Amino acid sequence: MRKPHEEGAALLTVLLMVAVIGIIAVGVLEDIRFGIRRATNAQVGNQARWFALGGEQLARSRIDQLLSRDQNKTSLEGGWNGRVVEFPIDGGMIQAKVSDATDCFNLNSVVEANAGEPFRRRELGVRQFASLLTQLGATDGPQLAESLAQWADSNDVGPLGTEDDGYAEGGIAYRTAGGPLAEVSELRAVRGFTPELYGRLRPYVCALPTTDLSPVNVNTLPESKAVVLSAITVGTVSPENARRALMARPSQGWSDVEAFWGQQALAAASPIDGVRNQVQFRTRYFSLESRVGLADRATFMTSLFEAGPANRIRLVARRWTLEE
């Protein structure tokens, strides 16, 4: 016959076993719920990415239509530039925005490809960038433009503090890129570009996958970015005259260099060599910004297309995020 204290110990053991089993069961159920949630998120994410890639194909088709409309120029006819287009899908919506990606100063134009070294400083590109910085209120535009050129050139020779030795002295040591910028946000790593200056500069610059001097399509350049046109002329055309010239833009755009530079607002301008051809009438680069809303989740994608010879459209960059 069991003693009372032995029965109590047996009951306590059973209760402890039940508690342990309950804890294990809760943990297993939580793992199952987490696994289901993770699998669902992965499925929704993958589906959203496929929808975004589908939107990319639609953008290709839209760009092809724009290029086919006129082989020699790309204008704002149809209101396509920057317009958000929505496509309903099961359980969500695709939002896509195609824009002209040449309405900006190409930061990579401060260097040029060279047979002797991969990339070397380009004088005209540096002067144009310095002009843009000065017009946007930077007091040390030439020095900042030089800092970017030394960041992107391939050699280790430059003004004091602009090459690897200067960046190695900071609290967090790092090296210069020695090549073109992959994206505009890289500019924040260049000496002298403060967050305040970066925010002021960001709407007017881009990092195109070329070191060509900024190919600005004046048929699509917004009047609000007239400073870009002024900058590539190194101030020969004032921002006010550049804005007046853009305001006089024909509804179908300009067709040739003489028609553009012959305007009254630009009559006194005498662009230096190379600048006249920088002004273009056909867009070379297009950007796509996509947002896929699916199952209360948002997936973002940005793509960059290049319209090459014979209107061949080539994807040159894709990121699963919005541009900073």
C-alpha positions in Angstrom: 0.0 0.0 0.0 1.4 3.4 -1.1 2.1 6.1 1.4 0.4 9.5 1.0 3.6 11.3 0.3 4.4 8.8 -2.5 1.1 9.4 -4.2 1.8 13.2 -4.1 5.2 12.7 -5.8 3.6 10.6 -8.5 1.0 13.2 -9.1 3.7 15.9 -9.3 5.7 13.9 -11.8 2.6 13.5 -14.0 1.9 17.2 -13.8 5.4 18.0 -14.7 5.3 15.7 -17.7 2.0 17.3 -18.9 3.6 20.7 -18.6 6.7 19.7 -20.5 4.6 18.0 -23.2 2.4 21.2 -23.4 5.5 23.4 -23.9 6.8 21.1 -26.6 3.5 21.1 -28.3 3.3 24.9 -28.2 6.8 25.1 -29.7 6.0 22.7 -32.4 2.8 24.5 -33.3 4.7 27.8 -33.4 7.3 26.3 -35.7 4.6 25.0 -37.9 2.9 28.5 -38.0 6.2 30.2 -38.7 7.0 27.7 -41.5 3.6 28.2 -43.1 4.0 32.0 -42.8 7.5 31.9 -44.3 6.4 29.6 -47.1 3.4 31.9 -47.8 5.7 35.0 -47.8 8.1 33.3 -50.2 5.3 32.2 -52.5 3.8 35.7 -52.5 7.2 37.3 -53.0 8.1 35.1 -55.9 4.7 35.7 -57.5 5.1 39.5 -57.1 8.6 39.3 -58.7 7.2 37.5 -61.7 4.4 40.1 -62.0 7.1 42.8 -61.9 9.1 41.1 -64.6 5.9 40.9 -66.7 5.6 44.7 -66.2 9.1 45.0 -67.5 8.1 43.3 -70.7 5.2 45.7 -71.1 7.6 48.6 -70.6 9.8 47.2 -73.4 6.8 47.2 -75.6 5.9 50.8 -74.6 9.5 52.0 -75.3 9.4 50.2 -78.7 6.2 52.1 -79.6 7.8 55.4 -78.6 10.9 54.8 -80.7 8.9 53.6 -83.7 6.8 56.7 -83.7 9.8 58.7 -84.9 13.2 57.3 -85.6 15.0 60.6 -85.0 13.4 62.0 -81.9 11.6 61.2 -78.7 9.0 63.8 -77.6 6.5 64.1 -74.7 3.5 63.4 -77.0 1.0 61.1 -75.3 2.0 62.2 -71.8 4.0 59.0 -71.3 7.0 60.4 -69.4 6.6 59.7 -65.6 3.0 58.7 -65.9 1.9 55.9 -63.6 0.0 53.1 -65.3 -1.9 50.6 -63.2 -2.7 46.9 -64.1 -5.1 45.0 -61.9 -4.0 41.4 -61.0 -5.6 38.7 -58.9 -5.4 39.9 -55.3 -3.5 43.1 -56.1 -2.2 45.7 -58.5 0.8 46.5 -60.6 1.9 50.1 -60.9 4.5 50.9 -63.5 6.1 54.2 -64.5 8.3 54.7 -67.6 10.5 57.8 -67.6 13.2 59.4 -69.7 16.5 58.6 -67.8 18.5 61.4 -69.6 16.9 64.4 -67.8 19.9 64.6 -65.5 23.6 65.1 -65.3 25.6 61.9 -65.7 28.0 61.7 -62.8 30.2 59.2 -64.6 31.0 61.8 -67.3 33.7 63.2 -65.1 35.9 60.4 -66.3 36.5 58.8 -69.7 37.7 55.5 -70.9 41.3 55.5 -72.0 43.7 53.0 -73.7 46.5 53.7 -71.2 44.4 53.3 -68.1 40.8 52.1 -67.6 39.4 55.5 -66.6 41.0 59.0 -66.5 39.8 62.4 -65.5 37.8 64.3 -68.2 38.2 68.1 -68.0 34.9 69.0 -69.7 32.9 66.7 -67.5 34.5 68.1 -64.4 33.7 71.6 -65.5 30.1 70.8 -66.2 29.6 69.1 -62.8 31.3 72.1 -61.1 28.9 74.4 -62.9 25.9 72.3 -61.8 27.1 72.3 -58.1 27.7 76.0 -58.1 24.3 76.8 -59.6 22.7 74.6 -56.9 24.3 76.7 -54.2 27.5 74.8 -53.4 30.3 77.2 -52.5 33.1 74.8 -53.4 31.7 73.4 -56.7 35.1 73.0 -58.5 36.7 71.2 -55.5 33.7 68.8 -55.1 33.7 68.0 -58.9 37.4 67.3 -58.6 36.8 65.0 -55.6 34.3 62.9 -57.7 36.8 62.8 -60.7 39.5 61.5 -58.4 37.1 59.0 -56.8 36.3 57.5 -60.2 39.6 57.7 -62.1 41.8 54.6 -62.1 45.1 56.1 -61.0 46.2 57.1 -57.5 47.4 60.6 -58.4 45.4 63.7 -57.4 45.1 66.6 -55.1 45.9 65.9 -51.4 43.1 64.0 -49.7 41.2 63.0 -52.8 42.8 59.6 -53.4 43.1 56.4 -51.3 45.4 58.0 -48.7 42.8 60.7 -47.9 40.0 58.1 -47.3 42.3 55.9 -45.2 42.7 58.6 -42.6 39.1 58.7 -41.5 37.4 56.9 -38.6 36.3 54.2 -41.1 39.0 53.6 -43.6 38.0 52.8 -47.2 39.3 53.3 -50.7 38.2 55.2 -53.8 36.2 53.3 -56.4 38.7 53.6 -59.3 35.8 53.4 -61.7 32.3 54.8 -62.6 29.6 54.9 -60.0 27.1 52.0 -60.0 24.4 54.2 -58.6 23.9 57.8 -57.4 23.9 56.8 -53.7 27.6 56.0 -54.0 28.2 59.8 -54.2 27.6 59.9 -50.4 30.9 58.2 -49.9 32.8 60.9 -51.8 34.6 63.4 -49.6 32.7 66.7 -49.3 29.2 65.4 -50.3 27.2 66.0 -47.1 23.7 64.6 -46.6 22.3 68.2 -47.1 24.2 68.7 -50.4 23.3 65.2 -51.6 19.6 65.8 -51.0 19.8 69.1 -52.9 21.7 67.5 -55.8 19.9 64.2 -56.1 17.0 65.3 -58.4 19.4 66.6 -61.0 22.0 63.7 -61.3 22.1 60.1 -62.4 24.7 57.4 -62.8 24.3 56.1 -66.3 26.2 53.0 -67.4 28.4 55.0 -69.7 31.1 57.6 -69.3 29.8 59.6 -72.2 29.1 63.3 -71.6 25.6 63.6 -70.4 23.2 62.8 -73.3 20.4 65.3 -72.5 17.2 65.0 -74.6 15.9 68.5 -74.7 12.6 67.2 -76.1 11.8 65.7 -72.7 13.8 67.7 -70.3 11.4 69.3 -67.8 11.5 73.1 -67.3 12.2 72.4 -63.6 15.5 70.9 -64.6 16.7 73.7 -66.8 19.7 74.0 -64.6 21.0 70.7 -66.2 21.0 72.3 -69.6 22.8 75.4 -68.2 25.4 73.2 -66.5 26.4 71.3 -69.6 27.0 74.6 -71.4 29.3 75.5 -68.4 27.1 78.5 -67.7 27.2 79.9 -71.2 23.4 79.5 -71.2 21.9 80.9 -67.9 19.3 78.9 -66.1 16.7 81.5 -66.9 17.5 81.4 -70.7 17.6 77.6 -70.5 14.1 77.6 -68.9 12.8 80.0 -71.6 14.1 77.8 -74.3 12.4 74.8 -72.9 9.2 76.7 -72.4 9.2 77.4 -76.2 9.5 73.7 -77.0 7.2 72.7 -79.9 4.5 70.2 -79.0 6.2 67.6 -81.2 9.7 68.5 -80.1 12.7 69.8 -82.0 14.1 67.8 -84.9 17.6 69.1 -85.3 20.4 71.0 -83.6 20.0 74.2 -85.6 16.3 74.5 -84.7 17.1 74.2 -81.0 20.2 76.5 -80.8 18.6 79.0 -83.1 16.1 80.1 -80.5 16.1 83.7 -79.4 16.8 82.7 -75.8 20.0 80.9 -76.9 21.0 83.3 -79.7 23.9 84.8 -77.6 25.2 81.4 -76.5 28.3 79.9 -78.1 28.6 76.4 -76.7 32.1 75.0 -76.5 33.2 72.1 -78.6 31.3 68.9 -77.7 28.4 70.6 -76.0 26.3 71.1 -79.1 26.2 67.4 -79.7 25.4 66.7 -76.1 22.0 68.1 -76.7 20.0 65.3 -78.2 16.5 64.8 -79.5 16.2 61.0 -79.1 16.2 59.3 -75.8 18.9 56.7 -75.3 18.1 55.6 -71.7 14.7 54.8 -70.2 13.9 53.9 -66.6 11.1 51.8 -65.2 9.9 52.0 -61.7 7.5 49.2 -60.7 5.4 48.5 -57.6 3.5 45.3 -57.2 0.9 45.2 -54.4 -0.1 41.6 -53.6 -1.6 40.1 -50.5 -1.0 43.3 -48.5 2.7 43.3 -49.4 4.6 45.6 -51.7 7.5 44.6 -54.0 9.5 47.2 -55.8 11.7 47.0 -58.8 13.7 49.5 -60.9 15.0 48.8 -64.4 17.1 50.7 -66.9 16.9 50.2 -70.6 19.1 51.4 -73.4 17.8 52.1 -76.8 20.6 51.1 -79.1 21.1 51.2 -82.9 18.1 50.1 -85.0 15.9 50.7 -81.8 17.2 47.6 -80.2 16.1 47.7 -76.6 18.6 46.3 -74.0 18.1 45.9 -70.3 21.3 47.3 -68.6 20.3 47.3 -64.9 17.7 45.9 -62.6 17.3 46.3 -58.8 14.7 45.0 -56.5 14.4 48.3 -54.7 13.6 51.9 -55.4 16.4 54.2 -56.3 17.6 56.3 -53.3 
